[in-house]
């Protein structure tokens, strides 16, 4: 999977079930040097996609990569990695067969954002099934709160 960054709403847990994968993570402050590819943004797995080659950098082709700070490591079967919201990352399979479970979790405090908004966009934030029900509950609470303050 190319270097990419998920949007501002979800932390990520990656759990390696079988095989291994190389994981490269980059500081969110380094995105200006990652050569963003806006034509690939908004895909099913990322909000931003970058073309920077961090595994085999070529200073002649992508000179700004020298400014990028990050880490790389191997995630093996049974291991779990936590990727905080907005951390750009790339994943490269190391074995012929590998299985990884990826889970996106709404970040703490996002309920406050929902509280201030109308929830009409809530269904777009995640594929988790109960969003419509949560939205209805939040709308009801917002309505009750507004009535109490009037």
C-alpha positions, 0 to 999 in steps of 0.5 A: 500500500503506498504512503498515505494518510487517513483523515482527521477522525480515526486512529488506526490499529493494525494487527498482523495475523499471519506473515509479516509486513514492513511498516513505515510511519512519518511525522504528520509535520512532514507531509509538505515533503511527501509529494502529495498525489491529489488525484488519488486522494479520497480513495477507499483506504486514505484521504491523502496519498503521497508518491515519496519513496521512503524505502529507496529515496532518490535525491535527484527525483525527490530532493525534499524527502531528505527532510522527512522524519519517520520510523520503519519496522517489521510487523510480524504475526501476533503483533499490533501497531497503533497509528495515531490519527493523521500519521502518514504510513506505508505498508509493504508485504514481506512474505508470500502470504500475509493477513492483517486486520486493520481497524479504524477507531473514532478519536477521543473527543470526536463526540464533542465535534458531533455535539456542535454539528448536525450529524448529517455527515456522520454516516460518512465518517466510518463504516461501523454499522451503528452510526445512524443510531448514534446520530439519532441519539446525539440529535435528540440530546442536542434538541433536549439541551437546546430546549432546556437552555431556552 
